[in-house]
Amino acid sequence: MIMIGHSRRLQQPLRWGRRERLAVAIVLAATIAALVGLGVYALTSGSPARRDCIGVTFASSVGGAELHGCGERARRICASGDFPGIAAELRAACGRAGFAFRVPKRRPPS
């Protein structure tokens, strides 16, 4: 037998219990923590302020130039050290980026 309109439970307004409020609070806190974490990551690891980047602006008799590199390219530049006239500036930039600056040994011409 089906009775229509006699269910008291369906006619009462929806009420949230302790479990539902706790679940919503946990999801909200996790969302806020994730957004804050992403914001901190974005501020500390942006490409202009990367720790593994070097940038040297120099002038020579031929003209001015800018030398810039990040990651593996910066590591290769610091390892080659084959830039006469800007060795001091390049050494300082490589040191700030945490790379070792090496000047290659020159072989005498034979």
C-alpha positions in Angstrom: 0.0 0.0 0.0 1.4 3.4 -1.0 0.6 6.5 1.1 1.3 9.8 -0.6 1.9 12.9 1.5 2.3 11.2 4.8 6.1 11.2 5.1 7.1 13.6 7.9 10.8 13.2 7.0 10.5 14.6 3.5 8.4 17.5 4.6 10.9 18.8 7.2 13.6 21.3 6.1 17.1 20.0 5.4 19.4 20.2 8.4 23.1 19.6 8.4 24.5 17.4 11.0 27.9 17.5 12.7 29.4 15.2 10.1 28.3 17.3 7.2 29.6 20.5 8.7 33.0 18.9 9.6 33.3 17.5 6.0 32.6 21.0 4.5 35.2 22.6 6.9 37.8 20.0 6.0 37.3 20.5 2.3 37.4 24.3 2.7 40.6 24.1 4.8 42.3 21.8 2.3 41.4 24.1 -0.6 42.7 27.2 1.2 45.9 25.3 2.2 46.4 24.3 -1.5 45.9 27.8 -2.8 48.3 29.3 -0.2 50.9 26.6 -1.1 50.6 27.4 -4.8 51.0 31.1 -4.1 54.1 30.5 -2.0 55.5 28.3 -4.7 54.8 30.8 -7.4 56.4 33.6 -5.4 59.6 31.6 -4.6 60.2 29.9 -7.9 59.3 32.4 -10.6 61.6 32.4 -13.6 63.1 35.9 -13.1 64.3 35.0 -9.6 65.5 31.4 -10.3 68.5 30.5 -8.4 70.1 28.5 -11.3 70.1 31.6 -13.6 73.0 33.8 -14.5 72.9 37.1 -16.3 75.8 39.3 -17.1 75.7 42.6 -19.0 79.0 43.8 -20.3 80.5 46.3 -22.7 83.5 45.8 -24.9 85.2 47.8 -27.6 83.0 46.0 -30.2 79.8 46.8 -28.3 77.6 45.9 -25.4 76.1 42.5 -24.9 74.1 40.6 -22.4 74.8 37.0 -21.5 71.9 35.1 -19.9 71.3 31.4 -19.1 69.3 29.2 -16.9 69.6 25.6 -15.8 71.9 23.5 -18.1 72.8 26.4 -20.4 74.0 28.4 -17.4 76.0 25.5 -16.2 77.7 25.1 -19.6 78.5 28.8 -19.7 80.0 28.7 -16.3 82.0 25.6 -17.1 83.4 26.9 -20.3 84.5 30.3 -19.0 85.6 31.2 -22.5 84.5 34.9 -22.4 87.6 37.1 -22.3 87.2 40.5 -20.6 84.2 39.6 -18.4 85.7 36.9 -16.3 85.2 38.7 -13.0 81.5 39.5 -13.7 80.8 36.0 -15.0 82.6 34.5 -12.0 80.4 36.5 -9.6 77.2 35.6 -11.5 78.1 31.9 -11.5 78.9 32.0 -7.8 75.5 33.6 -7.0 73.8 30.8 -9.0 75.8 28.1 -7.2 77.8 27.1 -10.2 81.6 26.7 -10.3 83.3 29.0 -12.8 86.1 27.3 -14.6 88.5 28.8 -17.1 89.6 26.1 -19.6 93.3 25.5 -19.9 94.7 26.8 -23.1 97.0 24.7 -25.1 99.9 26.5 -26.7 99.6 26.7 -30.4 101.7 24.0 -32.1 
